[in-house]
Amino acid sequence: MDDVFARADHAVYQWTFVGTNTGPGGTGRRVRLSGFKEWKFDEERLIAESQGHFNRADYQRQLERGVEESR
């Protein structure tokens, strides 16, 4: 978790995922991806909508080629 901030009707959760592509057909390359989730609340302050955002093209590139350690 990088950060969380809330407003009256929504909250934003910022994250960074760091790992290794070891799944089926994995390349063994390291990946580092940042993104965020935006949660919109209903009248009872429950999550009514959740949308995730990240750079899909960068993620695909990293799955194939990896990422440098210093990034």
Secondary structure, DSSP 8 states (H G I E B T S, - for coil): --EEEE-SSEEEEEEEEEEE--STT----EEEEEEEEEEEE-TTS-EEEEEEEE-HHHHHHHHHH---TT-
